[in-house]
């Protein structure tokens, strides 16, 4: 118990001079043993001469230790660099000893003082061995005592035997707070199968199976094979997830803190790691030039997309950043985050985009030149029963900001839209499509360039399916999916924000930028993967419940409307949607009428939305009955079975 306490607290109470004294004692003992070995393991040497030479050797060793600083190393973390420092100490100490002999020879401080070269060589070897061994013995004793008191709670298998795999092993075995035992490695190339690393057996990936995992009691697999192509990495991780065991992954080496891996950096595999496409990283050199010296306004700046936009904009050399949101708490949290990161050239304003007077005050004070409009209501079922709010925020709010952009001669206005605006089947999607139409109309007025970005669902955003599944998992399930065949496009929040920034830089005005999001993902499969990533089994541990499509919900989403074509851009992941010209006067007058009618709480607002967006056909909604009524616009005929547009010359 006493030894255990001393070892545990040694780093807190150990003065550095104790390490120096122990090292000097080792140098002294090594010097005595040098004579003992030199004289055939006998004591038939001049002990008086040894005692005369010993103080000089100790002094030379002390100077070497102080110059190299070997005493500064943390003994229980002794590594290759510490051993290298000890080698330098030994070499320097013997150089000083030889210099002492040479100086004494010329000046005669001590009669007949010399140290044989053979003694110097033997002393060098013994000193280095002694210093190194002492540190590793202490390190070994320390970890044995720590591990003897630590309760092992899980068995871990490390997938990958490269540098990251070895570092992961060291982190797991050297951490006092760790309660895991490494039971083996897996070589994903099967080149070192059957060998041992650090005394731990290396298995081939062909051995991995549910039976293998169960037989060895493996509870966690840590994936460290990062030096493989992205597609292969996703396939390997998916295979591990299917073993019904908790899977974690080591971050890329370039993200390690000071080049060292920390146990806290080993994270659970995220659902985005299993997307059937590599993450998209967009070069922002053009964005940097566009935002230079600009006054940037972000509405909805505390939301999922808006806050990530703010974080990325902060990396550029802008003039001023204005962040507007009506959510006080979320805005405060973002403000504190930016301050912690050292950003100060920004202003957080609590405000509602529906309040024209308040927005006008902000525009008049700051004169924004670059506007990212991300403020919107986005939840389909809620907006189906709250069409008043959807119209007021998504349409009237967009109208307020767009009108002020023209009034104050902003350079660019970028609207954050959604794939639900394409052939909408719900109030939310229709409101965003009308906002797109209004922004398209405003492009014909003034010098402001109006740009639209359109993308699918965002992983991890507020209210999205991933946080919902996580909450359901925490409560023991079941996970709820509205339909077994429902699919959605997905992207990460940083990707969505990069798209918006890139669109803002490349846009010339009047474009709808859409994102190549790869293949759509089945929500049912997403739910199963979420269960597996939690180390649970479907349906044994967690079940999935089909609840039925919600009002206004589609089985699948689209990125292009029926009458839209695409053009490529310099980035192959971004395309421009070209829509046919519409009657500018008619569309704008109808949108004005819609906003006024909404303010008066008139019940015809959804009917007006269907007139403005003729492709808007409700699904599983009380508004479906309005689809049977012909619109008042002679240019548009709406039919129960579909749509037909006739454009007059």
Buried (B, 14 or more C-beta within 10 A) or exposed (E): EEEEEEBBEBEEEEEEEEBBEBBBEBBBEBBBBBBBBBEEEEEEBEEEBBEBBBEBBBBBBBBBBEEBEBBEBEBBEBEEEBBEBBBBBBBBBBEBBBEBBEEBEEEEEEEEBBBEEEBBEBBBEBBBBBBBEBBBEBBEEBBEBBBEEBEEEBBBBBBBBBEBBBBBBBBBBBBEEBEBBBBBBBBBEBEBBEEEBEEBEBBBBEEBEEEBBEEEEBBBBBBBBBEBEEEEBBEBBBEBBBBBBBBBBBBEBEEBEEEEBEEEBBEBBBBBBBBEBEEBEBEBEBBBEBBEEBBBBBBBBBBBBBBBBBBBBBEBEBBBBBBBBBBEEBBEEBBEEBEEEEBEEBBBBBBBBBBBEBBBEBBEEBEBBBBBBBBBBBEBBBBBBBBBBBBBBBBBBBBBBBBBBBEBEBBBBBBBBBBBBBBBBBBBBBBBBBBBBBBBBBBEEBEBBBBBBBBBBBBBBBEBBBEBBBEBBEEEBBBBBBBEEBBBBBBBBBBBBBBBBBBBBBBEBBBBBBBBBBEBBBBBEBBBBBBBBBBBEBEEBBEBEEEEBBBBBBEEBBBBBEEBEBEEBEBEBBBBBEBEEBBBEBBBEBBEBBBEBBEEEEEBBBBBBBBBBBBBBBBBBEBBEBBEEEBEBEEBEBEEEEBEEEEEE
